[in-house]
Amino acid sequence: MAARQVTLNTVQPMQKKNTFAISLLGLTESERRVVKSLCLLSSHRQRSYEVIGQTAQDRADILIADGQDREAMSALAAIRSTRTVPAVIVDATLEAADCDSQVRRPIAASRLLGVLDLLVTQKLNFFPELVIGGGGASTYAAGSGQLVDNAEPRPKRHTALVVDDSVTIRKQIELALRLHDIEAVCAETGEEALALLERQQFDIIFLDVVLPGQIDGYEICRSIKKNARHKSTPVIMLTGKSSPFDRVRGSLAGCNTYLAKPVENHTFNTVLKKYLKTLHVTLPV
């Protein structure tokens, strides 16, 4: 019997460089030099930063304010009263705790860079470096500094099942989904996944091929597609096994899309937009 034709996801990740404008409120001259040096170091990255002058404050993407400077904190409050802009407080007092993120003195450039990256990831929804299955993305999953998010939790519009034995990859996928208000329910083994499927309906399933235990991803996929309750649920195989033979096996098991790790953020978002029709995913241009 001839094997079914495998439709491969050939979307190429689109690279986008964004420079985020930082307005400094207060801070010592030496601290300002640290921030400016950080901006220079970030200039070669897709996610870079620049310090803008006070006259250009209205186009600031991020505010960095001295928590011990009353005038700086008053200026911060005035700006945030007119528009929503993420803020980092340096050496925050208890009165200044209502912010998005905090750093202590002395300011370490590497630490502040991690805080800024996390801030634009979670507040400005920009994370081109996040590659699922790539070594560098765990920084964003684990967090680079303490983020204080005072916003009310947003209701989740969809629920995804994530099946992978790697805690890092589960966290990476969970982060990528959370930015689109998608709740992730995770399983480490095939047995755990099948138990979850008995109790719950999902809008989309991300499935690794190689799993601990007696059940691999192909068998789980076949089980899903034979089940009247779940057979219409999109199954995305996301695995390190990328040979043509493996892709044919995935197609024969019934998966909707077969993605080989590492998976770029743009490709991941394209899959979400394709299968979750009601989801408004903003793709880089």
C-alpha positions as CSV (number, residue, x, y, z in Angstrom):
1,M,0.0,0.0,0.0
2,A,1.4,3.4,-0.9
3,A,2.2,5.7,1.9
4,R,0.1,8.9,2.2
5,Q,1.9,12.0,1.0
6,V,3.5,13.8,3.8
7,T,2.7,17.6,3.9
8,L,5.7,19.2,5.5
9,N,5.7,22.6,7.3
10,T,8.0,24.6,5.1
11,V,7.5,28.0,6.7
12,Q,10.8,29.7,7.1
13,P,11.4,31.6,10.4
14,M,11.4,35.3,9.7
15,Q,14.0,37.2,11.6
16,K,13.1,40.6,13.0
17,K,15.3,43.1,14.8
18,N,13.6,45.3,17.3
19,T,15.3,48.1,19.3
20,F,13.4,49.1,22.4
21,A,13.7,52.7,23.7
22,I,14.6,53.2,27.4
23,S,14.0,56.4,29.3
24,L,16.0,56.9,32.5
25,L,14.4,58.6,35.4
26,G,17.0,59.6,38.0
27,L,20.0,57.3,38.6
28,T,23.6,58.3,39.1
29,E,26.0,59.1,36.3
30,S,27.8,55.8,36.8
31,E,24.5,53.9,36.7
32,R,23.5,55.7,33.5
33,R,26.8,54.6,32.0
34,V,26.1,51.0,32.9
35,V,22.7,51.1,31.1
36,K,24.3,52.8,28.0
37,S,27.0,50.2,27.9
38,L,24.4,47.5,28.2
39,C,22.6,49.0,25.2
40,L,25.9,49.0,23.1
41,L,26.4,45.3,24.0
42,S,22.9,44.5,22.9
43,S,23.2,46.2,19.5
44,H,24.1,43.0,17.6
45,R,21.1,41.1,19.0
46,Q,17.6,40.8,17.5
47,R,16.4,42.3,20.8
48,S,18.4,45.4,21.4
49,Y,18.0,48.6,23.5
50,E,18.8,52.3,23.3
51,V,18.7,55.1,25.8
52,I,16.6,58.1,24.7
53,G,16.7,61.6,26.0
54,Q,14.1,63.3,28.2
55,T,12.6,65.2,25.2
56,A,11.8,61.8,23.5
57,Q,10.2,60.3,26.6
58,D,6.8,59.9,24.9
59,R,8.2,57.1,22.7
60,A,9.8,55.2,25.5
61,D,9.1,51.4,25.5
62,I,10.6,50.9,29.0
63,L,11.2,53.2,31.9
64,I,14.0,52.6,34.4
65,A,13.6,54.7,37.5
66,D,15.5,55.3,40.7
67,G,13.4,54.0,43.6
68,Q,15.2,56.3,46.1
69,D,14.6,59.4,44.1
70,R,11.3,61.1,44.8
71,E,11.4,63.3,41.7
72,A,12.1,60.3,39.5
73,M,9.2,58.3,41.1
74,S,6.8,61.2,40.7
75,A,7.8,61.4,37.0
76,L,7.3,57.7,36.6
77,A,3.8,57.9,38.2
78,A,2.9,60.8,35.9
79,I,3.9,58.9,32.7
80,R,2.2,55.7,33.8
81,S,-1.0,57.6,34.5
82,T,-1.4,58.6,30.9
83,R,-0.2,55.4,29.1
84,T,0.8,51.8,29.9
85,V,4.6,51.4,29.8
86,P,6.7,48.7,31.5
87,A,8.9,50.0,34.4
88,V,12.0,48.7,36.1
89,I,12.7,50.2,39.6
90,V,16.3,50.4,40.8
91,D,16.6,49.9,44.6
92,A,12.9,50.0,45.2
93,T,11.4,51.1,48.5
94,L,8.2,49.5,49.8
95,E,6.3,52.5,48.5
96,A,7.8,51.9,45.0
97,A,7.0,48.2,44.9
98,D,4.1,48.7,42.4
99,C,6.2,48.1,39.3
100,D,6.8,45.4,36.7
101,S,10.4,44.5,37.7
102,Q,13.0,45.4,40.3
103,V,16.8,45.4,40.4
104,R,19.1,46.1,43.3
105,R,22.2,48.3,43.6
106,P,24.9,48.0,42.4
107,I,23.4,47.5,39.0
108,A,25.0,44.6,37.1
109,A,24.7,45.0,33.3
110,S,24.2,41.2,32.7
111,R,21.5,41.0,35.4
112,L,19.7,44.1,34.1
113,L,19.8,42.8,30.5
114,G,18.1,39.6,31.6
115,V,15.4,41.6,33.4
116,L,14.8,43.8,30.3
117,D,14.6,40.7,28.1
118,L,12.0,39.1,30.4
119,L,10.1,42.4,30.5
120,V,9.7,42.7,26.7
121,T,8.9,39.0,26.5
122,Q,6.0,39.1,29.0
123,K,4.9,42.7,28.7
124,L,5.6,43.6,25.0
125,N,5.1,40.1,23.7
126,F,8.4,40.0,21.7
127,F,10.7,37.0,21.9
128,P,12.3,36.1,18.6
129,E,15.2,34.3,20.3
130,L,12.9,31.7,21.9
131,V,13.5,28.4,20.0
132,I,11.7,25.4,21.3
133,G,14.3,22.7,21.7
134,G,17.1,25.2,21.4
135,G,19.6,25.5,24.2
136,G,19.4,29.3,24.7
137,A,15.7,29.5,25.3
138,S,15.7,28.1,28.8
139,T,16.7,31.5,30.1
140,Y,13.3,32.9,29.2
141,A,11.4,29.9,30.4
142,A,13.2,30.0,33.8
143,G,13.2,33.8,34.1
144,S,16.1,36.2,34.2
145,G,15.3,38.2,37.3
146,Q,12.2,38.5,39.4
147,L,9.3,39.8,37.5
148,V,6.5,41.4,39.6
149,D,3.3,41.1,37.5
150,N,0.4,43.0,39.2
151,A,-2.0,42.6,36.3
152,E,-5.2,40.5,36.8
153,P,-4.9,37.0,35.3
154,R,-6.4,36.9,31.9
155,P,-8.9,34.1,31.1
156,K,-7.5,31.3,29.0
157,R,-9.2,30.9,25.6
158,H,-7.7,27.5,24.7
159,T,-6.1,24.6,26.4
160,A,-3.2,22.6,25.0
161,L,-1.7,19.2,26.0
162,V,2.1,19.2,26.0
163,V,3.7,15.8,26.1
164,D,7.5,15.8,26.4
165,D,10.0,14.2,28.8
166,S,12.2,17.3,28.9
167,V,11.2,19.7,31.6
168,T,13.0,22.5,29.7
169,I,11.1,22.0,26.5
170,R,7.8,21.7,28.4
171,K,8.6,25.1,30.1
172,Q,9.5,26.6,26.7
173,I,6.3,25.5,25.1
174,E,4.3,26.6,28.2
175,L,5.8,30.1,28.0
176,A,5.1,30.4,24.2
177,L,1.5,29.3,24.8
178,R,1.0,31.6,27.8
179,L,1.8,34.6,25.7
180,H,-1.3,33.8,23.7
181,D,-3.5,33.1,26.7
182,I,-3.4,29.4,26.1
183,E,-3.3,27.1,29.1
184,A,-0.7,24.3,29.0
185,V,-1.4,21.0,30.7
186,C,1.9,18.9,30.7
187,A,2.6,15.2,30.7
188,E,6.1,13.6,30.9
189,T,5.1,10.1,29.7
190,G,2.7,8.6,27.2
191,E,0.8,6.9,30.1
192,E,0.3,10.3,31.8
193,A,-0.9,11.8,28.5
194,L,-3.5,9.0,27.9
195,A,-4.8,9.4,31.5
196,L,-5.3,13.2,30.9
197,L,-7.1,12.5,27.6
198,E,-9.5,10.3,29.4
199,R,-10.5,13.2,31.7
200,Q,-10.2,16.3,29.5
201,Q,-10.7,17.7,26.1
202,F,-7.9,19.8,24.5
203,D,-7.9,22.3,21.7
204,I,-4.4,21.2,20.4
205,I,-1.8,18.6,21.4
206,F,2.0,18.9,21.2
207,L,3.6,15.5,21.2
208,D,7.2,14.3,21.4
209,V,8.0,11.0,19.7
210,V,10.6,9.5,22.1
211,L,9.1,9.1,25.6
212,P,9.9,7.1,28.7
213,G,7.7,4.2,29.5
214,Q,6.0,1.7,27.1
215,I,4.1,4.1,24.8
216,D,5.8,6.3,22.2
217,G,4.4,9.4,20.5
218,Y,3.4,7.5,17.4
219,E,1.2,5.1,19.4
220,I,-0.3,8.0,21.4
221,C,-1.2,9.8,18.1
222,R,-2.8,6.7,16.7
223,S,-4.9,6.3,19.9
224,I,-6.0,9.9,19.7
225,K,-7.1,9.7,16.0
226,K,-9.0,6.5,16.7
227,N,-10.9,8.1,19.6
228,A,-14.2,9.6,18.5
229,R,-13.9,12.3,21.2
230,H,-10.4,13.4,20.3
231,K,-9.9,12.5,16.6
232,S,-10.5,16.1,15.4
233,T,-8.0,17.6,17.8
234,P,-4.9,18.8,16.0
235,V,-1.8,16.8,16.9
236,I,1.6,18.5,16.4
237,M,4.5,16.2,16.6
238,L,7.5,18.2,17.8
239,T,10.6,16.0,18.0
240,G,14.3,15.7,17.3
241,K,13.7,12.8,14.9
242,S,13.7,14.6,11.5
243,S,14.5,11.9,8.9
244,P,12.0,11.4,6.0
245,F,11.2,7.9,7.4
246,D,10.2,9.5,10.8
247,R,8.0,12.1,9.0
248,V,6.3,9.3,7.1
249,R,5.7,7.4,10.4
250,G,4.2,10.6,11.9
251,S,1.9,11.1,8.9
252,L,0.8,7.5,9.0
253,A,0.1,7.8,12.8
254,G,-2.3,10.7,11.9
255,C,-0.4,13.8,13.1
256,N,-1.5,17.1,11.6
257,T,2.0,18.6,11.4
258,Y,5.4,17.2,12.1
259,L,8.0,19.7,13.3
260,A,11.7,18.9,13.9
261,K,13.4,20.6,16.9
262,P,14.6,23.2,17.3
263,V,11.4,25.0,16.3
264,E,11.6,28.8,15.7
265,N,9.1,31.1,17.3
266,H,7.6,32.2,13.9
267,T,7.0,28.6,12.9
268,F,5.4,27.8,16.2
269,N,3.1,30.8,16.0
270,T,2.1,29.9,12.4
271,V,1.0,26.4,13.6
272,L,-1.1,28.0,16.4
273,K,-2.7,30.4,13.9
274,K,-3.4,27.5,11.5
275,Y,-5.1,25.2,13.9
276,L,-6.7,27.6,16.5
277,K,-8.9,29.6,14.2
278,T,-10.2,31.9,16.9
279,L,-6.7,32.7,18.1
280,H,-5.3,36.1,17.0
281,V,-1.6,35.4,16.8
282,T,0.6,38.4,15.8
283,L,3.3,37.1,13.4
284,P,6.6,39.0,12.8
285,V,6.8,40.8,9.5
